[in-house]
Each structure stands twice: as C-alpha cells, then as structure tokens.
C-alpha cells in the first residue's frame, strides 16, 4: 500500500525479515534514539523488517561506494548511479550539492527517507481505518525512533513488534570489504562464498561525527544470516545468555550493543579451533569466553567490525565510559551464575505478564485504527502463529517475504530457496 501511494518503492521488492528487533542487535544501528519497549509489557514477539527503498544489482564486480566524506563502514549515496526516472521520484528525499562546474548532485538522505516512510505509513494506516477489514491486525502503536519506524501489531492474542528499517539493497559485495574474503574463516567449506557475499545493505545510521542527513552505514545482515548456520548450538546458547545479561547491565550509558557482542562471537569462531567450538556441553565455557572477550574489547577500546576489520566500532567512546562498563562487567565475571539467574527471572516475569494479559483479553480492549470497540471477536492469529513457526523451525535460515502490491492479503515466504 505504501508502494502504491507514489510508486517510490520498487514494485518487485524483497523484504528481509529477521527474528528479533533492532534492540536485540540483529542489525548494526545505534540504540540511542530508540524508545524503550519491554517484552511482556509492550510486545510478545519482535522482528526487524528491512525494506529496500532502492535496489542496485550486481555488475559482476565489487561495488564501489563514495566514502570520501565518511568514516569507515559508512558512505554517502549519489543518485547519479540511477536513471533519470529514479532521480525524479526520489529527489525530494535528497540533499543537493552543487558543483563548481554547474552540475547538481543528489545524495540520498537517510533522515529524509525515514521521514517520507513514516508519513507514508501514517497515510496508509489512516486509509485502513476508514475501511476496516475483518481479520486485519490491530495497530496498537506506531512510533518513529530516529530513522526506524516501530509498529506493534495485535494479531489474535499476540503482540508483534516490527522495527521497520528503510534500506538501500545491493547485490554483490562492497570493494571496501574485498580483502576480508582473502582471509581464512570458520565457515570455509561449510557454506559457499556465493551464499555469504550475495548482497549487502546501506542502513540509515551515521558515524559518531558523521552528517546524519547524508551518511548511511554498511550492513551485512544477509551474510550474517548465512554465517549463523555454521555456529554451534552451544555457542548460540552462550551468546543468548550473554546478550540477556549485558542488555540490562550495560544499558546506561548506551555504548555497548548486542551487535558488538555478535561481532565478537564471529571473531571467536575464526580464532578458536572448530573441534573446540563443536563441544555440545561447553556452553558455560563459551559464556565465560564471551564475557572475557567483551572485557578485553572494553579495556582496549577496540572492537573491529567483522567484515571491515579496519573499522573500530568502539573508537568514539570516552575512557570514562569504557572503564565504567568494564567495572560492571567485572562484577558479572566474578559471579556469572547469579547475573544469569537474574536475567532468566526477567524473561520469566515477561512471559508471566504476557500470559496474564492474554487471559484478561487486554489486546481486545486497546483502541486501534482498525477497531471502534464494537466488535469483541478476536482477529484471526494464524499469521502470528505462522511467523512464529517459520522462525522456530528454521533457525539461522534466511526468511524473505514477497508481497504482491495488488493483493497485500497474501504474502509469500521464501526460506533460503524454498517458497511457501
């Protein structure tokens, strides 16, 4: 429906659906501007949806980006790469730079794209409100968090949080990350290089000193989905446990995100013997190792991006901030079991709250654009159950959603190369 408004979005589009919201570190986006949502209180399941505003296809050569004005891992995007029709459609979402020779250059602006996207979604929701359809999800909350649009949908008895991120999608691989391919990696021989380098994104996030209106950040979310297939279940358990601990403990000031932890885990996979990482009963060892790695990164103020190692993701932090977090992490290392028990209790409390809200039927009493309160029948929650089943049964797999703009009621899912 957003595509139909002004035909800005590609008609044939591919949306990458990731299990877990932006706050869970599924993409490398700063969390400073995001409102705090709590599982159980605000939502029951969370997802991140990457929506390509523009797409560039592989020309059988590394993709060269304009990084002259940006920090490592970031880029401006000139619309000179596109045809006149695309420039005409999107120039109101660009910053304009006039050159001495009289030429005008349009740079795709992440902040303006996010503003346009939020306004478009608001218009669509207003239209839905005028013509409510039985079975449509209830929109319980829509908020713009920086350059991300967060939507909480009530589907049956479930509340699903979608962090929707407008992105630029590329097929191929960026030239700046080309040297990474020359190194040995833990996934060698397990999956093909073609699977790992099938594409990348620019996400609307800037560097610490970058220009917010122009700067995009490189994201390798599609590759990370593929790499996750090669990580042992015991290491993934340790990662989830460590993430649960640090999200609460290191939340203020916001300097360490779960994405940093994910990067450290990938580096550990490259560094440690495969036979060691394959041990099924070593989850506790791996948890301690991840805590130690994080501590090492803080003390040295160094956390290289996995795909672009010359980019230090902690470079901008002050000595005071890193030492504050290092001290907090020392308390975890001295008694990890106690901190893990606390994190587990938080999860249990959130689950109890979800069940209690479902029992009280609270999702039917929350006003929404789709409901005037007169219909007490709960909408069909088959979509929620289907999504949950797809994610649960396909750990580590790439789940894509294809939607026909002429019939948005029938999405088609692709898991790796299989369609549903």
N, C-alpha and C positions, 0 to 999 in steps of 0.2 A: 504493500500500500504506500510506503514511503517512496518506492521507486516510481510509482505511478504519478505522484504529485508533480514532479518537474523533470522526470526522466534523468536525473543526475546519476543515480546508481546504475551500474551495469544491469542490463536485462537478464543475462545469463550470469548469475553470481553464485559464488561458493562461500558459505559461511562456516568457519571453523568453530565448532562447539567444544569447549574444554571443560572438563569436570573440575569444579572449584572456582570461586570468584577471584577477582583481581587481588583482594586482600589475602588470599591463600598463596600468592606468589606464582600463579600459573603463567603470568607474563611479567616482563620487566618494566613495571610502571610504578612511579613513586606514589607512596600512600599518603603523603602529607595532606592532600586536598580531598581525601575521601572521608565521607561521614562514616561513623562507626555503626555497623549493624551487628547484632548478636544472633547467633544461631539459637533457635528456640524461642527467643523473644520476637525477632523480626522475620525470620525465614527458617525453612526446614532443609532445603537443598539449594546449592549455589552453583552457578555456571558462569563461564565467560564466553561471550559470543563475539568473534572477530568479523566485522562487516566491511568488506572491501569497497571503498568509495571509488578507487581507481585500480586498474589492473595493468601490469606490464608483463609481456610474455618473453620467454627465453629466446635470445637470438644466437644460441649456441656459443656464447662467450660470456666471461664473467661480467656481472652488472657493475658498471662504474657509476658511483654516486657523487654528488657535488658536496664534498666535505671541507671545502676551503674555509667556510665560515663557522665550522662546528668543532666541538670536541670529538674525540674518538668515540665510535659507536653511534654517532649522530650524523644527520645530514639534512640539508635543505633539498627541496624537490621542485625543480623548474618544470613548468608545463610545456616547455619547448620540446620535451620528449614526446608530446602527444600531438594529435591533429587539431586543426582549427575548430572543429566541432566540439571537441572536449574542452578546449580553452574557453570557447564561448559559453559553454554550460557552467564552468566552474570558476570563471574569473572573479565573481563576487565573493568567492571563498579564498581569495589570494591576496598576498601583499604584492605591491607593484614596485619594481625597481627600474628606474630609467637610466640607461647608459649614456655616456658622453656622445656616442655615435648616433644617438636618437632612437635606438631600439628599446623596446619595452619588454621587460621580463616579468612573467607572472610566477610567483613562488607559492605553491600550495600551502595554505596556512592551517596547522592542526587546530588552533583555537577557533578559527572561523568555521572550519568544517564541523567541529563539535557543536558550535552554536547552531549552525544550519540543521544538523542532525537532530538536536534536541527540539528545535522549533517544529521540524517535520513530524517527529514522533508525537508531539503535542497535538498537532493538527489532526493526525490520523486517529488518535485516541478520542478527540472531540467528535470526529465523524462516527466512530464506533458507538459513542454514547448516544448519538441521535438515532441510530438503528441497531439497538442491541440484539444479538442473536443468542438463542439458547445454546448452552454448551461452550460458549466462548469463555476463556479465563477472565477472572476479575482482576482489574488493575488496582492493586492496593496501595502502591507507592511508585512515583516516578520522580527521580531527582537527578540533577546534573552535578556530578562530582568532578570538578576540573574539566577534563576532556572526555570523561566517561559518563555514559547515561546508565543509571542503575534503575532497574524496574523489578518490583516484586509482584508476582502474579499469584493469585489464589486459584488453584486448579483442584477442584474437589476439596479434600481435607488437607491438601499440601500447599505450602507457600514456597514458591521458587524465586530465588534472586538471580536475575540476569545482569551481569555487568557487560554492557554493550559497548564495544570499542570500534570506532571508525578507523580503518587502516588503509594503507596502500599495499597491494599484494603484488609480489614479484615471482615469476617462475625463474629458476636458475639460482645462482649463487653470487654474493657480492664479492667484488675484487679484493676488498679490504680484508676479507676472511679467507682468501685463497691459500695463504701459507698454512693455515690450520689443517687443510686437507692433506698436506705433505707429511704430517706427523703420524705416529702410531697411536691408535686409540683402542679403548676396551671393546668397542663394537665391531672392530675389524673381523670379518669372517662370519659375523652373526646376522648382520643386515648389509645390504649393498650400499655403496656410496650414492647411487642414484636415489635411493629411498631417503637418505639423510639430507641431500642437497637439492631436494625437489622444489624448494621455494623458501622465501622469507618475507617478512613484512616490515613496513615502517609503522610504528605506533605513535600516537600523539603524546610524546613526552620529551622534555628537553633536558639538557645537561645543567649542572649546577649554575653555571654562568651563561648559559645559552639564551637565545632570544626565543621566548615562548611562542611568539606569533609565527615563527618560520621553521623552528627546529623539530625534526622527527627523530625517533630512536629506532635503531635496528632491532628487530625481534626475530628470534629463531624458534618460535613456538611450534611450528610444524615439524622441525627437526627434533625438538625436544620430545615430542610425542613418540617419534620413532625410536629415539635413544632409550626411552623409558622401558621399551620392550626387552632391552638387554640387561636391565638391572634386576638383581635377585630379589625375591620377595622379602627376605630377612633384612636386606639393606633398605628396602622401601618402608618396612615397618619401623626401622630405626629413624629414618627420615621423617615419617609422620609423627613419631613420638617427639623428636627434637623440635619439629615445627610447632607442635602444640605447646611446648614449654616456652619457646622464645617469643611466640606471638604475644603472650601475656607479659612475660618478664621484660622484654626489650622494646615494648611498645612506645615508651616515652623516654627521651625524645626519639622520634621516628628516624632511625639511622640504619637499622638492620631490618631487612625484609626477608620473608621466606624465599624470595628469588635468590638472594645471596647464598642461603643455605643450599638451595638446589644446585647452584653453580659449584659450590664446594664439594657436593656429593659427586658430581660428574668428574671433577678433578681427581677425587679419591679413587674413582673407578679406573681412571687412566693410570694412576700411580701404584695401586696395590695389585698383587697377583690375583688372577681370575679364580684360582683354586681357593684362595682365602675368602674372597667375596661370595663364593658359592656355598659356603657353610650355612646350612639351614638353621642351626641353633646358635648363631653368633650375633643375633640382633642386639643383645646387650653390649657386646664389644663394639659393634658399629655405632651405637648411640653414643658411647663414650668417645669414640673416634671423631664423630661429627662435632661434638662439643669441643674437643681439643682443637680440631681444625678451625672452628669458628673463633675460638680464643686466640689462636695463632694469627688469624687474619686481623682481628681487632688490635692486638698488641703491635703488629707491624703495619697497621692501617693499609692493608693490601688484600684485595680480593679481585683477581683477574676475571674478566668475562671469559666464559669457557670457549666461545667461538672466536673472540678477538682478544687474545691474552694481553696485548699491549694496553688494553683499556682497564684501568684500575677503578672498580666501582665504589671504592671507599675513599678515593683520593681527596674528596671535598670535605671530609669530616674533620672536626677540630680534635686536637689531642684530648681535650677535656671530655668530649662526648665518647670517644673510643675507650678511654680509661674507665669512664662510668659504666659502660656496658661490659667491659672486661671484668670489672669487680663483681657485677651482678652475675656474670657467667661463672665466676669462680665459686660463688655460693651454690650454683647448680652442680658443678663438678664435685663439690665436697659431699653432696647428698642428692644424687640424681634420682634415686628411687622416690624420695619424698616429693620432689618437684613433679615427677611423672604422675604420682598419685593425685596431686592437686589438679593437674591438667585433665586427668581422667574423670575426676569428680566434676569438673566444669562441663565436660561432654555429657556425663550422665544427667546433670542438672538440666542442661539444654534439651536433652531427649525427653526428660520428665515433663518439662514445660510444654514441649510440642504435643505430647500425648494429652496433657491436661487441656490445652487449647482446642485440640481436635475433639475431645469429649464434650467440651462445652459448646462446640459448634461456633467458635468465635469467628471463623472465616466467613460464615454466612451473615454475620451481623456487622461486618465492616463495610461502610458505604463504598461504592466504586462506580466508575463511569458506566459500567455495564448493568448495574442493578439499582432500581429505585426502592428496594427493600420490600417490595410487594411479593416477590417470588421466593419462597423459603426452600425450594428444591436446590440441593447442591449440584453444581455443574459436574459433568462427567469428568472424572480424573484419570481417564485412560492415558492421556498424553503424559501426565506426570509419571504414571507407573511405567509407561513405555520408555521414557527417557531414563528413569532410574534403572530399569532392567538393562538397557543398552550399555550404560556406563558400567554397571556392576559386572556384566557378563563379558565385557571386552576391555579388560584393564590394559592400559598402555597403547591402545589402538587409536588411530585417527578416525574420529567420527565427524562427518561432514553432513550438512543439511542443505538440500536443494529445494527451493520453493518456486513454484510457478506463479508469477505475478498475477495471472488471470484466475488463479484458484488457490488462494492462500490457505484454504482449509485442509489441503492435502500435501503436507511436507513429505519429501523422500529422504531417507537417510542412507549415507554411504559409510560403511565401516571398512577402512582400507580400500579394497577394490570391489567389495560386495554391496549391492544395492538392496534396500528394503522399502 
